[in-house]
Amino acid sequence: MEFRHLRYFLAVADAGHMTRAAERLGIQQPPLSLQIKALEAELGVALFQRHPKGVALTDAGHQFEQEARRLVDEMAAMQGRMARVARGELGVLNVGFTSSAAAHAFTPEALRACRRAWPGITLAIREDHAAGITEAVASGRLHCGLIRVPVSQPDHLSFEVLLREPVLVALPVDHPLADPASGSVGRRGPRALALTELRQEGFILVRQPGAPGLYANLLALCEAQGFRPRIAAEVERMVTSLNLVAAGVGIAVVPASMHGLHPQAVVYRPLADGTPLDAPLTLVYRSADASGPAAHFLKIVRDTARRYQARGRKGPTR
């Protein structure tokens, strides 16, 4: 039995006449009659009673009609779903975030916009460090990701900077530089810190050994200003670095959007004006595979970034 046999049967059942059914199907009446007889022979039961004015369903025909319509409806529904998949309206989108990218207000805003615009797309979220997300996108385990500074840039991946925000120095609440009146050496009042004021501090870093990134940029900037920072700890997540700051292990430099974490134990201070260090929010995806749900998500992320910038929402810096 082929699917077309169901269509032929239902056309005859609806028309109650072989010739009229054949006209609706766009075929000749004799082949249609042969197909119905072959179907009846395969099922081993008569589906129609023939009479001079046409045909009528037998009891078995009525039962078969219910099954046939269910199957045809399911096929139509499946074809509709596959059409939505082809248009990128249905499917699973695997997206990765670093912990600091997820902490930015932009990220949940973009996710909400995607869910509103494309409710048929299921978002599967994964958190990892920038190197893990980049490798997962490159290998196809993720469709795209939001990271800060790329740690590697494979040729077949695209990296787009969506937003930039300042960085803040995170200090234990009892640190001398956490005093609102403390600031540049020899001056009272300024809350911004010169990078050279941190030369004696223990830094808590989030990085892969030898890999470029936000903290590699920080280290290079420190060395350009004449000192090599002392590393108190290296961790895998930026949230972990702030946990250690809260515990008094050292200080950290984090994107401004993370400034609300541990408000009772951590004080955040901006760097002095002119310090060439910021925290980008970077979109990574496969250049040749930005189709289907991924294409819709990329557009929403870009549109959200443009609206975010237009509103002037840069996140708190104090």
KEVEXDO-5611 format. One record per residue (C-alpha): residue in three letters; x, y, z. Coordinates in steps of 0.2 Angstrom, whole numbers, plus 5000, padded with zeros to 4 digits. Each point is the difference from the previous one (the first is absolute). Example, Ala and Ser with C-alpha at 12.3 -4.5 7.8 and 13.67 -1.06 7.14 Angstrom:
  resn  east  north    up
   ALA  5062   4978  5039
   SER  5006   5017  4997
This chain:
  resn  east  north    up
   MET  5000   5000  5000
   GLU  5006   5017  4995
   PHE  4995   5017  5007
   ARG  4992   5004  4984
   HIS  4988   4986  5002
   LEU  4993   5009  5015
   ARG  4998   5016  4990
   TYR  4991   4990  4986
   PHE  4989   4991  5013
   LEU  4995   5016  5009
   ALA  4996   5009  4984
   VAL  4988   4986  4995
   ALA  4992   5000  5017
   ASP  4997   5019  4999
   ALA  4994   5000  4983
   GLY  4989   4984  5001
   HIS  5004   4998  4981
   MET  5016   4993  4991
   THR  4999   5012  4985
   ARG  4998   5015  5011
   ALA  5014   4995  5012
   ALA  5011   4997  4985
   GLU  4996   5018  4993
   ARG  5005   5007  5017
   LEU  5016   4990  5001
   GLY  5004   5004  4982
   ILE  5002   4982  4994
   GLN  4989   4989  4989
   GLN  4986   4990  5007
   PRO  5006   4982  4995
   PRO  5017   5001  5008
   LEU  4991   5007  5016
   SER  4988   4986  5001
   LEU  5015   4988  4998
   GLN  5009   5008  5014
   ILE  4985   4998  5011
   LYS  4998   4982  4996
   ALA  5018   4997  5003
   LEU  4998   5008  5017
   GLU  4985   4990  5005
   ALA  5010   4984  4994
   GLU  5015   5005  5011
   LEU  4988   5003  5015
   GLY  4990   4984  4997
   VAL  4984   5010  5002
   ALA  4987   5010  4989
   LEU  5001   5018  5004
   PHE  4986   5006  4988
   GLN  4983   4993  4994
   ARG  4998   5004  4982
   HIS  4983   5006  4993
   PRO  4994   5008  4984
   LYS  5001   5018  5007
   GLY  5018   4998  5008
   VAL  5007   4991  5015
   ALA  4997   5000  5019
   LEU  5011   4995  5014
   THR  4998   4983  5008
   ASP  5001   4998  5019
   ALA  5019   4995  4997
   GLY  5001   5015  4989
   HIS  4994   5012  5014
   GLN  5013   4993  5012
   PHE  5014   5002  4987
   GLU  4994   5017  4997
   GLN  5004   5005  5018
   GLU  5017   4993  4999
   ALA  5004   5007  4983
   ARG  4995   5018  5005
   ARG  5010   4999  5016
   LEU  5015   4994  4990
   VAL  4998   5014  4987
   ASP  4997   5013  5013
   GLU  5016   4994  5009
   MET  5010   5001  4984
   ALA  4993   5017  4996
   ALA  5005   5006  5018
   MET  5018   4992  4998
   GLN  5002   5009  4983
   GLY  4995   5016  5008
   ARG  5012   4998  5014
   MET  5014   4996  4988
   ALA  4996   5016  4990
   ARG  5002   5009  5016
   VAL  5016   4992  5003
   ALA  5006   5004  4982
   ARG  4995   5019  5004
   GLY  5010   4999  5017
   GLU  4984   5002  5010
   LEU  5001   4984  5009
   GLY  5015   4991  5008
   VAL  5013   5000  5013
   LEU  5013   5014  5001
   ASN  5015   4996  5011
   VAL  5007   5016  5007
   GLY  5015   5002  5012
   PHE  5005   5014  5012
   THR  5014   5004  5011
   SER  4995   5004  5018
   SER  5004   5018  4997
   ALA  4991   5001  4984
   ALA  4985   4993  5008
   ALA  5001   5013  5014
   HIS  4998   5014  4988
   ALA  4982   5007  4999
   PHE  5001   4998  4981
   THR  5000   4981  5000
   PRO  4983   4997  5008
   GLU  4993   5014  4990
   ALA  5005   4991  4984
   LEU  4994   4983  5006
   ARG  4983   5007  5004
   ALA  4999   5009  4983
   CYS  5004   4983  4992
   ARG  4987   4991  5010
   ARG  4987   5013  4996
   ALA  5004   5001  4981
   TRP  5002   4981  4997
   PRO  4991   4990  5013
   GLY  5003   4984  4990
   ILE  5019   5001  5003
   THR  5006   4991  5015
   LEU  5015   5008  5008
   ALA  5013   4988  5007
   ILE  5011   5010  5011
   ARG  5018   4995  5005
   GLU  5013   5010  5011
   ASP  5018   4998  4997
   HIS  5016   5010  4999
   ALA  5004   5009  4984
   ALA  5012   4987  4993
   GLY  4987   4986  5004
   ILE  4986   5010  4991
   THR  5011   5004  4985
   GLU  5005   4981  4998
   ALA  4982   4995  5002
   VAL  4994   5012  4986
   ALA  5014   4994  4989
   SER  4996   4982  5002
   GLY  4981   5002  4998
   ARG  4995   4996  5018
   LEU  4994   5018  5001
   HIS  4992   5011  4987
   CYS  5007   5016  5008
   GLY  5006   5008  5015
   LEU  5003   5016  5010
   ILE  5017   5003  5007
   ARG  5011   5014  5005
   VAL  5017   5000  4992
   PRO  5004   4986  4988
   VAL  5014   4988  5006
   SER  5001   4993  4982
   GLN  4993   5005  4983
   PRO  4998   4985  4988
   ASP  4999   5005  4982
   HIS  4982   4993  4998
   LEU  4993   5009  5014
   SER  4993   5018  5001
   PHE  5003   5012  5015
   GLU  4989   5015  5001
   VAL  5002   5013  5015
   LEU  4982   5004  5005
   LEU  5003   5012  5014
   ARG  5015   5007  5011
   GLU  4999   5004  5018
   PRO  5013   5007  5012
   VAL  5009   4989  5013
   LEU  5000   5002  5019
   VAL  5012   4995  5013
   ALA  4992   4989  5013
   LEU  5007   5002  5017
   PRO  4996   4991  5017
   VAL  4989   5012  5010
   ASP  5014   5002  5013
   HIS  5013   5004  4988
   PRO  5008   5018  5002
   LEU  4996   5004  4982
   ALA  4982   4996  5003
   ASP  4998   5016  5010
   PRO  4990   5012  4990
   ALA  5012   5014  5005
   SER  5015   4990  4994
   GLY  5006   5001  4982
   SER  5016   5006  4991
   VAL  5015   5001  5011
   GLY  5002   5016  5009
   ARG  4982   5006  4996
   ARG  4984   4998  5009
   GLY  4983   4999  4992
   PRO  5002   4992  4983
   ARG  4992   4982  5000
   ALA  5008   4995  4984
   LEU  5016   4990  5002
   ALA  5016   5002  4990
   LEU  5007   4983  4995
   THR  5016   5003  5008
   GLU  4992   5001  5017
   LEU  4997   4981  4998
   ARG  5018   4995  4998
   GLN  5001   4992  5017
   GLU  4984   4991  4999
   GLY  4996   4982  4997
   PHE  4990   4998  4984
   ILE  4987   4986  4998
   LEU  5000   4996  4981
   VAL  4988   4990  4989
   ARG  5010   4993  4985
   GLN  5007   4985  4991
   PRO  5019   4999  5001
   GLY  5008   5009  4986
   ALA  4984   5005  4992
   PRO  4995   5018  4996
   GLY  4985   5008  5007
   LEU  4994   5013  5012
   TYR  5012   4996  5013
   ALA  5015   4998  4988
   ASN  4996   5018  4995
   LEU  5000   5005  5018
   LEU  5017   4992  5003
   ALA  5007   5008  4984
   LEU  4994   5017  5006
   CYS  5007   4998  5017
   GLU  5017   4995  4993
   ALA  4999   5016  4989
   GLN  4998   5010  5015
   GLY  5016   4993  5008
   PHE  4994   4985  5011
   ARG  4996   4982  4999
   PRO  4984   4997  5011
   ARG  5001   4986  5013
   ILE  4988   4986  4996
   ALA  4990   4995  5016
   ALA  4989   4987  4991
   GLU  4995   4994  4983
   VAL  4982   4994  4998
   GLU  4989   4993  4986
   ARG  4985   5012  5003
   MET  4999   5019  5003
   VAL  4986   4997  5013
   THR  5013   4989  5009
   SER  5012   5014  5000
   LEU  4988   5012  5008
   ASN  4996   4986  5013
   LEU  5019   5000  5005
   VAL  5000   5019  5000
   ALA  4986   5000  5013
   ALA  5010   4988  5010
   GLY  5015   5012  5000
   VAL  5011   4989  4989
   GLY  5005   5014  4989
   ILE  4993   5013  4987
   ALA  4992   4997  4983
   VAL  4996   5011  4984
   VAL  4983   4996  4994
   PRO  4987   5007  4987
   ALA  4990   5014  5008
   SER  4984   4989  4997
   MET  5006   4988  5014
   HIS  5001   5014  5013
   GLY  4985   4995  5010
   LEU  5007   4983  5006
   HIS  5004   4998  5018
   PRO  4995   5019  5004
   GLN  5003   4997  5019
   ALA  5017   4993  4997
   VAL  5007   5008  4984
   VAL  5003   5018  4996
   TYR  5001   5005  4981
   ARG  5011   5014  4995
   PRO  5003   5007  4982
   LEU  5017   5001  4992
   ALA  5006   5018  4997
   ASP  4995   5008  4984
   GLY  5011   4996  4986
   THR  5004   4982  5005
   PRO  4999   4991  4983
   LEU  4990   4985  5006
   ASP  4982   4995  4998
   ALA  4990   4984  4999
   PRO  4991   4996  4983
   LEU  4985   4989  4998
   THR  5004   4989  4985
   LEU  4989   4989  4990
   VAL  5008   4985  4992
   TYR  4992   4988  4987
   ARG  5005   4990  4985
   SER  5002   5011  4985
   ALA  4993   4987  4987
   ASP  4986   4993  5011
   ALA  4990   5015  5006
   SER  4983   4994  4994
   GLY  4984   4993  5007
   PRO  4997   5005  5019
   ALA  5018   5006  5001
   ALA  4997   5013  4986
   HIS  4984   5006  5010
   PHE  5010   5001  5016
   LEU  5014   5009  4992
   LYS  4989   5013  4994
   ILE  4991   5002  5016
   VAL  5016   5002  5010
   ARG  5006   5014  4987
   ASP  4984   5009  5001
   THR  5000   4999  5019
   ALA  5018   5007  5001
   ARG  4995   5014  4989
   ARG  4985   5004  5011
   TYR  5010   4998  5015
   GLN  5013   5013  4994
   ALA  4986   5012  4994
   ARG  4993   5000  5018
   GLY  5017   5004  5007
   ARG  4999   4985  5012
   LYS  5019   4997  5004
   GLY  4998   4993  5017
   PRO  5004   5007  5017
   THR  5018   5006  5003
   ARG  4999   5004  5018
